[in-house]
């Protein structure tokens, strides 16, 4: 009797309970495995095909689709990270952070700095400037005709906490379209002139001028590319204000915490209007796109906080500071070890960002026609100013 009661009341219920647990764990295991597969698929989808420019280049090279790795989706995580790093390292040579006048010589936190982005360019042999968004100059006492800023640059491959370097630019006539722009409609682009001595200082800080006159994808370049079997990708490279504040909160507050981020994108012209072209850039920040590829891990919980911020999508909070950032099409050679060869990198400036559009989930940028248009206007203005000063 007692044995039967024990069996009915204890043994059988326990067996049933264990079976239930086993089935639950089995189902859960399937769910976990399914979710991992889905997660892996989603991560692969985030590596965007660079766009039509790469397809045209492949046709010219005559290598066929099997000869060129068109995007990062075919790479393992380690290789994809190194490819993006090589692209960012190349683009960073021309990238500066823009702040208000006087901040280059004075200590200031990121929020007060209100950083924007810019690309240092060479318009001809003796004319240099900084391409940016027009509204980036709307600060302090600036006007559309006369603006002063500071240019900051963080050493590439720097250790966390390294102080940003830079120079102050006194107020000067700039070529500006869209000084008061606050919408995606644009236009919104500008060039800040640089004197030769100022360019020399930037050069000592490791900043080069991107030559707008140089022919890109020349026959010689294409011949080398045909042998390289390169990775082709497009990135946005610029400062992110909110991410910088996160990093700054885990450091001593130095401007070395500026977070310059490379983001995978796809370059296609969305529309043209009044001689300006416009890009709508789908922008995916992956784990390959953490700020400036710190030699040391990001301090504290900064990496997780930035990842959570990026998970909110293309919001103006998350993307503040990206205005004026360059959009770059980059071809990177694969070395004999199967990893990117940073000695063989080709690239072109494809656009200048100026607006984050959360409803479309993309960054709005001007394309190469707009860059050519503002460059021509600037050269005419500089020529007129030169003759008037004679």
FENUR-V352863 format. One record per run of one state. SS is the DSSP state (A for helix, B for strand, O for the rest). FROM is the first residue (numbers start at 1). TO is the last residue. If there is no record, write none. Layout:
<<SS/FROM/TO> <SS/FROM/TO>>
This chain:
<<O/1/1> <A/2/45> <O/46/51> <A/52/61> <O/62/64> <A/65/67> <O/68/68> <B/69/69> <O/70/71> <A/72/74> <O/75/76> <A/77/92> <O/93/94> <B/95/100> <O/101/109> <A/110/113> <O/114/115> <B/116/124> <O/125/126> <B/127/132> <O/133/133> <A/134/137> <O/138/146> <B/147/153> <O/154/164> <B/165/172> <O/173/174> <B/175/177> <O/178/188> <B/189/194> <O/195/195> <A/196/204> <O/205/209> <B/210/211> <O/212/218> <A/219/228> <O/229/230> <B/231/239> <O/240/240> <A/241/248> <O/249/254> <A/255/257> <O/258/259> <B/260/265> <O/266/268> <B/269/273> <O/274/275> <B/276/284> <O/285/286> <A/287/289> <O/290/290> <A/291/293> <O/294/301> <A/302/310> <O/311/315> <A/316/319> <O/320/325> <B/326/334> <O/335/339> <B/340/357> <O/358/361> <B/362/366> <O/367/367> <A/368/388> <O/389/390>>
